[in-house]
Amino acid sequence: MRVWFDHAKGLTAKGGEVTGFEAAAADGHFFPAAARIEGTTVVVTSPSVAEPVRVRYGWANSPQCNLFNGEGLPASPFRTAP
């Protein structure tokens, strides 16, 4: 699943690979997901979710998140609508 961001010029993952993403199928059960930056978007995949329809980021009590824009501002936690 591809996620678009406003104000995303220069997306970067501080410290290595993008962390903090989860994906879910239509059943709404979220699983850890891998993510990679492609321009101003992030592509999210999970081997546990064949057809993702929802994505969330930083959705935990103490999330390990590292996605920042070119201005050095962190991405806020979010969940896509069902």
C-alpha positions in Angstrom: 0.0 0.0 0.0 1.3 3.5 -0.9 0.9 6.4 1.6 1.1 10.0 0.4 2.2 12.8 2.7 1.7 16.6 2.6 5.0 18.5 3.3 7.0 15.4 2.5 9.8 16.8 0.5 13.0 15.1 1.5 11.5 12.2 3.4 14.1 10.3 5.4 14.4 7.5 7.9 16.8 8.5 10.6 18.9 5.6 11.7 18.3 3.3 8.8 15.2 1.6 7.6 11.7 3.1 8.1 10.1 1.8 11.3 6.8 2.2 13.1 4.4 1.1 10.3 1.7 -1.6 10.5 -0.8 -2.9 7.9 -4.2 -4.5 8.0 -6.5 -6.3 5.6 -10.3 -5.7 5.5 -10.6 -7.7 8.8 -8.9 -4.8 10.6 -6.2 -6.9 12.3 -2.9 -5.0 12.1 0.5 -6.6 11.7 4.1 -5.2 11.7 5.0 -3.9 8.2 8.1 -3.0 6.3 8.2 0.4 4.7 10.4 2.1 2.2 10.5 5.7 1.0 9.8 6.4 -2.7 9.9 10.2 -3.3 7.1 11.8 -1.3 5.4 8.5 -0.6 6.0 5.5 1.7 5.3 2.0 0.4 4.1 -0.3 3.2 4.1 -4.2 2.9 3.6 -7.1 5.3 4.0 -10.8 4.6 1.0 -11.3 7.0 -1.3 -9.1 5.0 -2.0 -10.2 1.4 -4.3 -7.3 0.5 -3.7 -4.3 2.8 -6.5 -1.7 3.0 -5.3 0.1 6.2 -2.0 1.5 7.4 -1.0 3.1 10.7 2.2 4.7 11.9 3.4 5.3 15.4 0.3 3.6 16.8 1.6 2.3 20.1 2.3 3.4 23.7 6.0 3.8 23.0 6.5 3.5 19.3 9.9 3.2 17.6 9.4 5.7 14.8 12.0 7.4 12.6 10.3 9.1 9.6 11.1 12.7 9.1 10.7 15.3 6.4 13.4 17.4 4.8 12.9 20.1 7.4 13.7 17.6 10.2 10.2 17.4 11.4 8.9 14.0 12.5 5.8 12.4 10.9 2.9 12.4 13.3 1.2 9.1 14.4 -1.8 8.4 12.1 -4.2 5.7 11.0 -5.8 5.6 7.6 -9.6 5.5 7.5 -11.4 2.2 7.0 
